[in-house]
Amino acid sequence: MRWPQMPTTITDFNSGQDDRIQIDTVNGDETTLAALGLAVLYNGDHANIVSADDNTLVYMTLYNVDHQDIINKFASYFEVI
C-alpha cells in the first residue's frame, strides 16, 4: 500500500451517497483499519487516518464524519482493491 507524501484532506465525504476511498493493496483482502496497519483519531470536527504504529503519521483527514463510524462501518468508507 502506498500513501501520499502529504496527508490527503477530504472535506465533502458522504458515505450515504456511496462515496468510498479506494485503497490499493497487494492482496486486496484487508477488511479493517487494523489489517491495513491504520488507526483513526478523532480531533473535534474531523477524523485523522493515521499509522497504527505512529499516530503522528497522518495519511488522511476526513471532515464531518463520525470516527466511530469509520471504525465500525469500514466498508461504508473504504473500498480495498
ZANU-79190 format. One record per residue: residue in one letter; x, y, z of N, C-alpha, C, O in turn. Coordinates in nm, 3 decimals, m for minus. Layout:
BEGIN
   residuo    n_east   n_north      n_up   ca_east   ca_north     ca_up    c_east   c_north      c_up    o_east   o_north      o_up
         a         X         Y         Z         X          Y         Z         X         Y         Z         X         Y         Z
...
***
This chain:
BEGIN
   residuo    n_east   n_north      n_up   ca_east   ca_north     ca_up    c_east   c_north      c_up    o_east   o_north      o_up
         m     0.085    m0.117     0.000     0.000      0.000     0.000     0.090     0.123     0.000     0.185     0.131     0.077
         r     0.059     0.217    m0.086     0.133      0.343    m0.090     0.039     0.456    m0.049    m0.076     0.462    m0.092
         w     0.090     0.542     0.034     0.015      0.660     0.076     0.087     0.783     0.024     0.209     0.780     0.005
         p     0.014     0.891     0.001     0.079      1.012    m0.049     0.178     1.068     0.053     0.165     1.044     0.174
         q     0.277     1.142     0.003     0.375      1.204     0.091     0.309     1.302     0.187     0.344     1.309     0.305
         m     0.215     1.378     0.137     0.143      1.475     0.219     0.007     1.417     0.253    m0.051     1.344     0.173
         p    m0.046     1.448     0.371    m0.180      1.398     0.405    m0.285     1.448     0.307    m0.279     1.561     0.259
         t    m0.381     1.363     0.279    m0.494      1.398     0.195    m0.603     1.453     0.285    m0.629     1.397     0.392
         t    m0.669     1.561     0.243    m0.780      1.618     0.318    m0.906     1.604     0.235    m0.911     1.646     0.119
         i    m1.009     1.545     0.295    m1.138      1.529     0.228    m1.242     1.604     0.309    m1.264     1.573     0.426
         t    m1.305     1.703     0.248    m1.400      1.788     0.320    m1.545     1.756     0.289    m1.634     1.801     0.361
         d    m1.571     1.680     0.183    m1.709      1.657     0.141    m1.746     1.509     0.130    m1.830     1.472     0.049
         f    m1.684     1.425     0.212    m1.712      1.282     0.208    m1.854     1.255     0.258    m1.897     1.312     0.358
         n    m1.926     1.167     0.187    m2.061      1.132     0.227    m2.086     0.985     0.194    m2.114     0.951     0.079
         s    m2.074     0.898     0.295    m2.093      0.755     0.271    m2.237     0.725     0.226    m2.260     0.624     0.160
         g    m2.332     0.810     0.263    m2.470      0.793     0.222    m2.491     0.814     0.073    m2.593     0.772     0.018
         q    m2.395     0.879     0.008    m2.400      0.898    m0.137    m2.304     0.803    m0.208    m2.263     0.827    m0.321
         d    m2.270     0.695    m0.138    m2.182      0.592    m0.192    m2.039     0.640    m0.218    m1.969     0.580    m0.300
         d    m1.995     0.747    m0.152    m1.854      0.784    m0.158    m1.773     0.674    m0.091    m1.811     0.625     0.015
         r    m1.663     0.635    m0.152    m1.571      0.537    m0.095    m1.429     0.582    m0.125    m1.402     0.638    m0.231
         i    m1.340     0.556    m0.032    m1.198      0.583    m0.051    m1.134     0.452    m0.095    m1.139     0.354    m0.021
         q    m1.075     0.450    m0.213    m1.013      0.328    m0.262    m0.873     0.315    m0.206    m0.794     0.409    m0.208
         i    m0.844     0.195    m0.156    m0.712      0.164    m0.104    m0.661     0.045    m0.184    m0.719    m0.063    m0.183
         d    m0.550     0.068    m0.253    m0.490     m0.036    m0.336    m0.387    m0.110    m0.253    m0.289    m0.050    m0.207
         t    m0.407    m0.240    m0.233    m0.316     m0.321    m0.153    m0.263    m0.437    m0.236    m0.308    m0.459    m0.349
         v    m0.169    m0.509    m0.181    m0.108     m0.621    m0.252    m0.210    m0.731    m0.279    m0.220    m0.779    m0.392
         n    m0.286    m0.771    m0.176    m0.379     m0.883    m0.197    m0.526    m0.842    m0.192    m0.611    m0.923    m0.228
         g    m0.559    m0.721    m0.148    m0.694     m0.671    m0.156    m0.796    m0.734    m0.063    m0.916    m0.718    m0.085
         d    m0.751    m0.805     0.040    m0.849     m0.870     0.126    m0.853    m0.815     0.269    m0.916    m0.874     0.356
         e    m0.788    m0.703     0.293    m0.792     m0.640     0.424    m0.929    m0.576     0.444    m0.976    m0.501     0.358
         t    m0.993    m0.604     0.556    m1.129     m0.553     0.577    m1.143    m0.469     0.704    m1.255    m0.440     0.747
         t    m1.033    m0.432     0.763    m1.036     m0.344     0.880    m0.919    m0.247     0.872    m0.822    m0.270     0.802
         l    m0.931    m0.138     0.946    m0.820     m0.045     0.954    m0.697    m0.112     1.013    m0.585    m0.091     0.966
         a    m0.718    m0.194     1.116    m0.606     m0.264     1.181    m0.532    m0.354     1.083    m0.409    m0.359     1.084
         a    m0.606    m0.425     0.997    m0.543     m0.513     0.899    m0.458    m0.434     0.799    m0.363    m0.487     0.741
         l    m0.494    m0.307     0.780    m0.418     m0.219     0.692    m0.304    m0.148     0.765    m0.227    m0.074     0.704
         g    m0.295    m0.170     0.896    m0.192     m0.102     0.975    m0.227     0.042     1.004    m0.139     0.126     1.022
         l    m0.359     0.070     1.009    m0.407      0.206     1.029    m0.491     0.217     1.156    m0.536     0.116     1.211
         a    m0.510     0.338     1.200    m0.598      0.369     1.313    m0.668     0.500     1.282    m0.628     0.572     1.190
         v    m0.771     0.533     1.358    m0.842      0.659     1.339    m0.839     0.736     1.471    m0.863     0.681     1.578
         l    m0.810     0.865     1.460    m0.810      0.955     1.577    m0.911     1.065     1.552    m0.916     1.123     1.444
         y    m0.993     1.094     1.653    m1.093      1.200     1.642    m1.032     1.329     1.693    m0.973     1.333     1.801
         n    m1.047     1.435     1.616    m0.992      1.565     1.652    m1.097     1.675     1.636    m1.081     1.763     1.552
         g    m1.202     1.671     1.716    m1.305      1.775     1.709    m1.397     1.756     1.592    m1.486     1.671     1.597
         d    m1.378     1.834     1.486    m1.468      1.827     1.371    m1.416     1.738     1.259    m1.473     1.734     1.150
         h    m1.308     1.666     1.285    m1.254      1.579     1.180    m1.190     1.454     1.241    m1.161     1.447     1.360
         a    m1.168     1.357     1.155    m1.102      1.233     1.195    m0.975     1.218     1.112    m0.976     1.242     0.991
         n    m0.868     1.178     1.176    m0.743      1.152     1.106    m0.721     1.003     1.093    m0.736     0.928     1.189
         i    m0.686     0.959     0.973    m0.644      0.822     0.950    m0.493     0.824     0.964    m0.423     0.894     0.890
         v    m0.442     0.746     1.059    m0.301      0.751     1.095    m0.239     0.612     1.092    m0.310     0.512     1.084
         s    m0.108     0.608     1.099    m0.038      0.481     1.112    m0.069     0.422     1.249    m0.067     0.494     1.350
         a    m0.099     0.294     1.254    m0.126      0.228     1.382     0.000     0.224     1.468    m0.009     0.218     1.591
         d     0.116     0.227     1.405     0.242      0.223     1.479     0.289     0.361     1.527     0.363     0.371     1.625
         d     0.246     0.466     1.457     0.290      0.602     1.490     0.176     0.698     1.459     0.160     0.741     1.345
         n     0.097     0.730     1.561    m0.023      0.812     1.536     0.008     0.957     1.502    m0.084     1.036     1.481
         t     0.136     0.994     1.496     0.171      1.128     1.447     0.184     1.129     1.295     0.194     1.235     1.234
         l     0.184     1.011     1.234     0.194      0.999     1.089     0.053     0.996     1.031    m0.012     0.891     1.026
         v     0.006     1.112     0.988    m0.131      1.128     0.938    m0.131     1.107     0.787    m0.059     1.175     0.713
         y    m0.215     1.012     0.742    m0.229      0.985     0.599    m0.346     1.061     0.538    m0.340     1.103     0.423
         m    m0.452     1.078     0.615    m0.574      1.134     0.560    m0.654     1.202     0.670    m0.656     1.155     0.784
         t    m0.719     1.312     0.636    m0.810      1.380     0.726    m0.948     1.385     0.661    m0.963     1.430     0.547
         l    m1.048     1.338     0.734    m1.186      1.340     0.687    m1.267     1.434     0.776    m1.273     1.415     0.897
         y    m1.328     1.533     0.715    m1.410      1.628     0.790    m1.556     1.583     0.792    m1.604     1.518     0.699
         n    m1.624     1.619     0.899    m1.768      1.596     0.914    m1.806     1.448     0.906    m1.907     1.413     0.846
         v    m1.725     1.364     0.966    m1.756      1.221     0.976    m1.741     1.178     1.121    m1.666     1.238     1.197
         d    m1.812     1.075     1.156    m1.804      1.019     1.291    m1.692     0.916     1.294    m1.696     0.818     1.219
         h    m1.593     0.937     1.376    m1.478      0.847     1.381    m1.519     0.704     1.418    m1.455     0.609     1.374
         q    m1.623     0.688     1.498    m1.670      0.553     1.533    m1.730     0.484     1.412    m1.717     0.362     1.397
         d    m1.797     0.560     1.325    m1.849      0.501     1.202    m1.736     0.450     1.114    m1.748     0.344     1.052
         i    m1.627     0.523     1.108    m1.512      0.479     1.029    m1.463     0.344     1.081    m1.431     0.255     1.002
         i    m1.458     0.328     1.211    m1.412      0.205     1.272    m1.514     0.093     1.254    m1.479    m0.018     1.212
         n    m1.640     0.122     1.285    m1.743      0.018     1.288    m1.803    m0.015     1.151    m1.857    m0.124     1.132
         k    m1.793     0.077     1.058    m1.854      0.057     0.925    m1.748     0.074     0.816    m1.764     0.154     0.724
         f    m1.641    m0.001     0.829    m1.527      0.010     0.739    m1.569     0.014     0.592    m1.524     0.101     0.518
         a    m1.654    m0.077     0.550    m1.695     m0.088     0.410    m1.778     0.031     0.363    m1.794     0.052     0.243
         s    m1.831     0.110     0.456    m1.904      0.231     0.419    m1.810     0.345     0.381    m1.851     0.444     0.321
         y    m1.684     0.331     0.417    m1.587      0.437     0.394    m1.477     0.397     0.295    m1.428     0.480     0.219
         f    m1.439     0.269     0.298    m1.324      0.226     0.219    m1.359     0.111     0.126    m1.441     0.025     0.158
         e    m1.296     0.112     0.011    m1.303      0.002    m0.084    m1.160    m0.046    m0.106    m1.078     0.027    m0.161
         v    m1.130    m0.167    m0.064    m0.997     m0.222    m0.081    m0.991    m0.294    m0.215    m1.073    m0.381    m0.244
         i    m0.893    m0.257    m0.295    m0.881     m0.317    m0.429    m0.747    m0.386    m0.445    m0.719    m0.442    m0.551
***
